[in-house]
């Protein structure tokens, strides 16, 4: 079991002006911090695999239960996201008042077990209820992890740590898409839920018994308000709502495209489920990871001199992502790499899009952690996720499914025009980040980061 030891001299970081003498991250050695970051990132990988696996299984599940694209959009989006996002607020408050580690471990065991139980669904309605259960469990996943990272790492290293953590979904995409497709082809779609659900229960136990809860800074009297007062206080912090709007509209495009891309490649480009899962998974891992880590590094460097870069980096990423996403969706299916039987050329702009579409993730989460007082950090992360998941995960896949059904006269091409329409919300996300950048800069400039 890892041990907690005092930080060595190489880990000493010059304090920011006005930083309090006590800071939780000073309690832990660099090696132990790295171990905790690895475990938290791995838990986020499982978190995303268990939600992402539905993406690659849309086609076989739709075929077995005989439902529409709108129904599958509801199953992969709102049925999960509604409980995931809304319950994240009270669960985050519990984590702030109790133990973030314990909340994370209990939540992980719950969502993993519910994922495994999806294999037993006898109808579309039963599967929808079980996916709601997955959403309930995952409500306690990300906010406690982000709060723990904030206490484990000093301010100058938080954006990079958040960037590494934010790269986990990209690994989850590869495992969920390619691994899920291979398992579904070999054993059927039900077995996929068992293979991906049960290991998460074991990881939850490892996390519970090897990760230390950082020492708490004495709670301010302001940390004991009701949940409603706390949420109103967070929303009233200048800059927060601009960030929430930016991530919400970016999420509509990101989740809509991410959930329906395998079906798009199967229907329009004639790829097999396994090939679509493999190439989209690889693009997600390499492109998405490069984007999240790079954006964290850029913000850590540039925002020191001008805090507006904290939101300018996400804005620039979205403005570059939009045309490349449209190129992926609209590129003619006759253009292929290596001849008529090669891979669709559309995968090339998709790789570029994956890099820049990930630029908003780490800087946005780090910005919110910088904005709010310590006693609100976990609840603020949950409130930001409420915007991401209700708008992005909740409405993105559903919007694409509804539009696809509306464009049904176009046949297999209906999914293409639905995706093209949904990705346009990137522009609204970029607008929110641009409008919020000067407000954020003034707010963080008037206080000391802790």
Secondary structure, 3 states (H helix, E strand, C coil): CCCCCCCCHHHCCCCCCCCCCCCHHHHCCHHHHHHHHHHHHHHHHHHHHHHHHHHHCHHHHHHHHCCCHHHHHHHHCHHHHHHHHHHHHHHHHHHHHCCHHHHHHHHHHHHHHHHHHHHHCCCHHHHHHHHHHHHHHHCCCHHHHHHHHHHHCCHHHHHHHHHHHHCHHHHHHHHHHHHHHHHHHHHCHHHHHHHHHHHHHHHHHHHHHHCCCCCCCCCCHHHHCCHHHHHHHHHHCCCHHHHHHHHHHHHHHHHHHHHHHHHHHHHCCCCCHHHHHHHHHHHHHHHHHHHHHHHHHHHHHHCCCCCCHHHHHHHHHHHHHHHHHHHHHHCCCCCEECCCCCEECHHHHHHHHHHHCCHHHHHHHHHHHHHCCHHHHHHHHHHHHHHHHHHHHHHHHHHHHHHHHHCHHHHHHHHHHHHHHHHCCHHHHHHHHHHHHHHHHHHHHCCCCC
